[in-house]
Amino acid sequence: MSTTALRARRVRGKGAGLGLLAWLLGIAFFLPIAWMALTSLHSETDAATNPPSFAASLTLDGYREFFGAGGGASPWPALINSTVASLASTLLVLLLAFPAAYALSINRVRKWTDVLFFFLSTKMLPAVAGLLPIYLFAKNAGMLDNIWLLVILYTSMNLPIAVWMMQSFLAEIPVAVIEAAKVDGARLPTILGRVVAPISLPGIAATALICFIFSWNELLFARVLTGVVAETAPVFLTGFITSQGLFLAKVCAASLVISLPVLAAGFAAQDKLVQGLSLGAVK
Amino acid sequence: MTATTTAPAASPELRTPVRRPSARLRAWATRAPLLPALIFMIVVTQLPFVATLVISFFDWNSLYPDARHFTGVDNYQEVLTDPDLRHSVWTTVLLTVAVVLASLVLGLVLALLLDRRFRGRGIVRTLLIAPFLVVPVAAALLWKHVLYNPEYGLFNGLLHYVGGPQPDWISNTPLLAVEASLVWQWTPFMMLILLAGLQSRDHEQIEAARVDGASDWQIFVHLTLPHLRRYLELGALLGSIYIVQNFDAVFTITSGGLGTANLPYTVYQSFYQAHENGLASAAGVLVVIGSIVIATFALRVVSSLFREEVSRA
């Protein structure tokens, strides 16, 4: 008896040690973000000291500077562009992906696995492979520096992921529910809107969040295809690439403000995030 | 609709021809919801690639548009013999392999730790996910200015306290600096996938093995790792897809300098800054060929995962 008790205590001791290790690693991974947050609240002179000043007084000057108080470029147009591009493309993705997922999971087309793999394969085509023709097309069509071109490209970037995710969510809906609706004489739009959508709402929400995150984060297309008018938040951030010392608090404030929508969306969808990012293959 | 209603009357004695028109109609009705998405993807992703393929056979600098002419495979020859480009191929391979492997191993350690019950597990999980949720450009700026800066960066600040050296991280080890920032961003992603894998383990089997006297290490090697294999493959595959295409970190931290230019950055530079449309396209096509090699392997992995999913359903 005493040996089992001893073993149990040893196991519990080891468990506590491993729990502590997990805490330490968690803090280590979070430390850069915490440090960025602290730096964003320091004055520029306190931010740029070595060794770092932990006890410096806090100020919101970095945030005021970021929002253009010091005469710098206002981030608002870029933030609004990012919001419009991300929301519009997410909506378009859902409108296209939802019926497609229905055809790939509930009322299945023939060779549906091949179609699914076609969608996935477009994800493996590097963005740079089509960038030049898209740039030339946009230039000739007068669509450079146009937010709606980004909306179309972000939709093509997220559509494959959305189709995969949604088909895995819809596949879980019992066929009997759909059959019953059909027997009642419901046609496709009714089935999609009134039967399938309400059941799969959590899955649709998770898909929307992930599409929003990827659109919000995108840099390459936005950098090449936009300029003054349609500049997005990540492109605005690239303005800080060469900034030296003097603007450290402002850089940190900018990075945090622009990351905030993604951090909020990601924390809200923690569980669904895995399933979505692994294209529904992991549950 | 008329075809479906008149067909049965035309040949009532044969069953198969009777059903064919209506079956065809039904097949189209089944396909209809899929078509908008399919057509959209083909137009927006496949057509530009075909155009890239065509442009890659032209000598075309956008600063001298009148001198544009067909050159066959010259661009490919130039791309393959250009030492800078060959170096960027090597950089891409190094960057991808190093980041995927390091973040997989770290992610596995973290997933194993988080799979256990301990006080505050939810908080630690949230802390660990955070790096993945910082906008990539912001994360790259954070590493470049806030952590790596030799004068006021956090790393040298901490080293200062212990009286250590004050290295210039980005100048001394540029590729490693980019890789470290990417490992920090991608480890949480690997951890999430592997954690999902760990939580789908058969706990009765593990209990049985423990009763039979198997040690933690034996259980890990003989039960956990084989079970995790497919999740490790999935993490490696998805990580590779994104890291091969990485642009943000290279662009932000080193601007492709100091030998850190990977293929996406090089393609970007050759058409955006050097205006060499033909060369850039040829390089782009080569990136795609490389991706197809990875993808062929990758699709096999996914389809094995997928087949299991289908058979389970």
Interface residues (C-beta under 8 A of the other chain):
Chain A: G15 A16 L18 G19 L21 A22 W23 L25 G26 I27 F29 F30 P32 I33 W35 M36 T39 A47 A48 T49 N50 P51 P52 L96 A97 P99 A100 Y102 A103 L104 N107 R108 V109 R110 T113 V115 L116 F117 F118 F119 L120 S121 T122 K123 M124 L125 P126 A127 V128 A129 G130 L131 L132 P133 I134 Y135 L136 F137 I152 L153 T155 S156 L159 P160 V163 S168 A171 L188 L192 I213 W216 N217 L219 L220 R223 V224 A233 P234 L237 T238 F240 I241 S243 G245 L248 V251 C252 A254 S255 L256 I258 S259 V262 L263 A265 G266 F267 Q270 L273 V274 Q275 L277 S278 L279 A281 V282 K283
Chain B: A27 A29 T30 R31 A32 P33 L34 P36 A37 L38 F40 M41 V44 T45 Q46 L47 P48 F49 A51 T52 I55 V109 L110 L113 L114 R116 R117 F118 R119 G120 R121 I123 V124 R125 T126 L127 L128 I129 A130 P131 F132 L133 V134 V135 P136 V137 A138 A139 L141 L142 W143 K144 H145 V146 L147 N149 E151 Y152 G153 L154 N156 G157 L158 H160 Y161 W184 T187 P188 F189 L192 I193 L195 A196 G197 S200 Y231 L234 L238 I241 V244 Q245 F247 D248 F251 T252 S255 L263 P264 V267 Y268 F271 Y272 N277 A280 S281 G284 V285 V287 V288 S291 I292 I294 A295 A298 L299 V302 S303 L305 F306 E309 V310 A313
